[in-house]
Amino acid sequence: MRWSGLRSLVLERFAPELRGRLDIHSTRYGNCSCGHAWMTFDGEVIANFCTRANYIADGHETGSPRRNPMYRHQFADFGELSRQDAYHACWDFVHALSIEQAMQDEDPLIQSLAMADGRIGKRRLAQIDASKLHRLAAHILDTRRKAQGRVQHAVA
């Protein structure tokens, strides 16, 4: 499946309060599979999944981009996941996992996508322990809870 089709399926699952605000992107360079994927919230990058940085972080080259101050504002270590990892996580999220499985998954991106999923209701969101989540998933959970609070106050 092409990335554009998979991305559309992922974005359709997002809760209404996150649609148009939370996004996932991917690009590749030339004919190889190198490239990166990234998540944005209101246009600001919150996670960058770079294939080359992942390769370096796995010890294939010297140097550690994970400590680069340019990426301190992000909620996933630079190089923690690759573009291919992001694609596979999106595929599994849409095609292979129930929402319960996605919430319990060890993959940071699958967890994060689950926290954005509209199938999780307000009561269930309130019961989730953010301390047991990857920090990217915890950030999306917190963002969603805040967005719901704004929506609730606007309606009241």
Secondary structure as GFF3:
##gff-version 3
##sequence-region A 1 156
A	DSSP	alpha_helix	3	13	.	.	.	ID=ss1
A	DSSP	beta_strand	22	28	.	.	.	ID=ss2
A	DSSP	beta_strand	35	41	.	.	.	ID=ss3
A	DSSP	beta_strand	44	50	.	.	.	ID=ss4
A	DSSP	alpha_helix	51	55	.	.	.	ID=ss5
A	DSSP	pi_helix	56	60	.	.	.	ID=ss6
A	DSSP	three_ten_helix	65	67	.	.	.	ID=ss7
A	DSSP	three_ten_helix	69	71	.	.	.	ID=ss8
A	DSSP	alpha_helix	83	95	.	.	.	ID=ss9
A	DSSP	alpha_helix	99	104	.	.	.	ID=ss10
A	DSSP	alpha_helix	108	116	.	.	.	ID=ss11
A	DSSP	alpha_helix	122	127	.	.	.	ID=ss12
A	DSSP	three_ten_helix	130	132	.	.	.	ID=ss13
A	DSSP	alpha_helix	135	155	.	.	.	ID=ss14
###
